């Protein structure tokens, strides 16, 4: 799922169809899942750009900010894991945030930044502490940067044009009320939401 990370000069887009796909853990077999915050309020502004500039959008992955990717393979997620995630997120209060500006990872990835990234980082830390076998991006990077990807791996002119158009739509306000579990369906490349975990 799109969630860029910084580690020195390293950059990883976090996409199941982009630069590389990290193994989720030693015990994890098959395609990983992802835990995300959906941002439906952003769709009117970003959907037409994501459809052209982010290969994840046509796969059924909505506008979002990643909480943890890669997570456990779907076939390993049973009632016990679902109950643990439900309990984990039920202890977190819902919160409001705004996407306030555009930003870049190099010249390759255009994204929207939340005004306060702290609550998203706390969600990532919370899940990692509960499931230590699944560090963000396999633990390969020093810093995880919460963001909403607009486009990656496209021409710089196209990305800059999208950035200019998006300015008129900012800020975008939203409320995080739940965490969604996304998983690839039957190896066909399409992703779907398989569970929702409400916040308090």
Beta strands, then each sheet from edge to edge (+ up, - down):
strand 1: 5-7
strand 2: 10-12
strand 3: 32-38
strand 4: 64-73
strand 5: 95-105
strand 6: 109-114
strand 7: 143-144
strand 8: 148-152
strand 9: 172-176
strand 10: 178-184
strand 11: 191-198
sheet 1: 2+ 1- 7+
sheet 2: 4+ 3- 10+ 11-
sheet 3: 8+ 6- 5+ 9-
end
